[in-house]
């Protein structure tokens, strides 16, 4: 084979290779087009999974919130009734203190009445405690605005801010304040 024939063979081979590359190019494009819908489907599936997971989480949060609200309704549903019944306990306390502090009611004939009032008072306190209504013990303790309402400051030898007198009892319902204690608070006797 001479050089010209070799050159011609090489040109023919290059043309053949070019033709082969041209025929393969559309196949590559076709395969890319096939991948594109698969990618779109994968993206859509991923997005839908994310949406489903978010909706499930939101549904779970709503369920938890409803459960909490239901518990609160059960736990604190008697709040209004409890605050109204405290007026009865106050009046009973006042009546009982009149009997206890007055000498003329310490006779034998009034002893039964005082005993009866004392039993009623104890029963009422037990009923309140069974319903999670608890008395706030505040005498000789530091004033706390979360549980106490100060009516006045009174000069005293006690440390300033100490509760020295309880005017009206305070109560809690579970862990919520039902009614604050009305109190008098000690203030310093020293003048600056």
Buried (B, 14 or more C-beta within 10 A) or exposed (E): EEEEEEEEEEEEEEEEEEEEEEEEEEEEEEEEEEEEEEEEEEEEEEEEEEEEEEEEEEEEEEEEEEEEEEEEEEBBEBBEEBBEBBEEBEEBBEEBEEBEEEEEBEEEEEEEEBEEBEEEBEEBBEEBEEBBBBBBEBEEBEBEEEBBBBEEBEEBEBEBBBBBBBEBBBBBBEEEBBBBBBBBBBBBEEEE
